[in-house]
Amino acid sequence: MSTLVEIQDAITKLRGDERSALAAWLASQDAPEMTSEDEHHLLRSLDAAIRDVDAGKGVPIEGVRRQVGSWVAK
């Protein structure tokens, strides 16, 4: 299978669950684009988080584990 038409034809023969799995896999192959501004903001946020942790500001891992359930429910 080497042409787009052949691939498209094969896809039409997939079961629904296989097609969904393929769609999820294809979506995972798209690398999200990060602008230099986004990267700069992310790095500044990470630096701030590291400073907070180093200063003793933070939530112990046990507290995070307790809170995760409420985050998932939102």
C-alpha positions in Angstrom: 0.0 0.0 0.0 1.8 3.1 -1.2 -0.6 5.5 -2.6 -3.1 7.8 -0.8 -6.0 6.2 -2.8 -5.0 2.7 -1.6 -4.8 3.9 2.0 -8.1 5.6 1.8 -9.7 2.5 0.3 -8.2 0.3 3.1 -9.6 2.7 5.7 -13.1 2.4 4.4 -12.9 -1.3 5.1 -12.0 -0.9 8.8 -14.5 -1.6 11.6 -15.7 1.5 13.5 -13.4 0.8 16.5 -10.4 0.3 14.3 -11.2 3.6 12.5 -11.5 5.4 15.8 -8.1 4.0 16.9 -6.6 5.1 13.6 -8.0 8.6 14.0 -6.6 8.8 17.5 -3.2 7.6 16.3 -3.2 10.1 13.4 -4.1 12.9 15.7 -1.2 11.9 18.0 1.2 12.3 15.1 0.6 16.0 14.8 3.2 17.8 16.8 1.7 20.8 18.5 3.4 24.0 17.4 4.8 26.1 20.1 5.7 29.7 19.3 8.9 31.2 20.8 6.6 33.3 22.9 4.8 30.2 24.2 8.2 28.6 24.9 9.4 31.6 26.8 6.2 31.8 28.9 6.5 28.1 29.7 10.1 28.3 30.7 9.4 31.4 33.0 6.5 29.5 34.6 8.7 26.4 35.2 11.4 28.6 36.7 8.9 30.2 39.0 7.6 26.8 40.1 11.1 25.6 40.8 11.7 28.7 43.0 8.5 28.1 44.9 9.3 24.5 45.5 12.9 25.4 46.6 11.3 28.0 49.0 9.1 25.3 50.6 6.0 26.6 48.9 4.1 23.7 47.4 1.8 20.8 48.1 3.1 17.5 49.3 2.6 14.6 46.9 0.0 13.1 49.2 -2.1 16.3 48.9 -1.8 16.2 45.2 -2.9 12.6 45.0 -6.0 13.5 47.1 -6.9 16.4 44.8 -6.4 14.6 41.5 -9.8 13.0 41.7 -11.6 16.3 41.9 -9.5 17.6 39.0 -10.6 14.7 36.8 -14.3 15.2 37.7 -14.3 18.8 36.4 
